[in-house]
Amino acid sequence: MSTLGWIILAIIVVVVVVALVLIARSLRGRKLHQRASQASELRQAAHHKAPDIAESRQQLGEAETQAAAARMQAEKAEREAHAARDALAHDEAHQENLLREADRVDPAVDHRADDYRPTAPSTGGAHAAPVENGETVENGENGENGESVARRGPDEYGGSGQPIGENTTATAAEPGTESGGTHVSRT
């Protein structure tokens, strides 16, 4: 190839390279313009969400205030429940002390027995103490000589319902005790 051919080829290559650079710049400019337009649209959408965000913030503040009030109310209720538990424990202990004192004074109760449990408080004259089989032993029934006797339920000792003994006291056994039925103290 002659020198003139080389020069023409070089000019063509330079023109092609310049054209490619210009095309690339034009495409890049279009892409930048599209991205700028897209960014502007996103900013406008974000700007339109501002009232929603303000409303959400207000709802969050209200919810946090309600939650704090509910926590305070729950803490107050827990304190009240704790005080009620303490009062109940105190009342039960006081009642048990009174029952133990009554049993200690009552000559019909053996308060020194290993399986002793304080008698249940009565609600009037005669009272019924529950026994394991679901029947009751009535305290305060009159025996042969007019004294108070306790009677066995119909399932005990052949269902005769006979008196347990004179001057006896019957109390329900605590769950898990060996007797499982009625505790009887004879004097």
Secondary structure as UniProt FT lines:
FT   HELIX           3..105
FT   TURN            107..108
FT   TURN            111..112
FT   TURN            114..115
FT   STRAND          128..130
FT   TURN            132..133
FT   STRAND          136..138
FT   TURN            139..140
FT   STRAND          141..142
FT   TURN            144..145
FT   STRAND          148..151
FT   TURN            154..155
FT   HELIX           156..159
FT   STRAND          163..166
FT   STRAND          168..172
FT   TURN            175..176
FT   STRAND          182..186
//
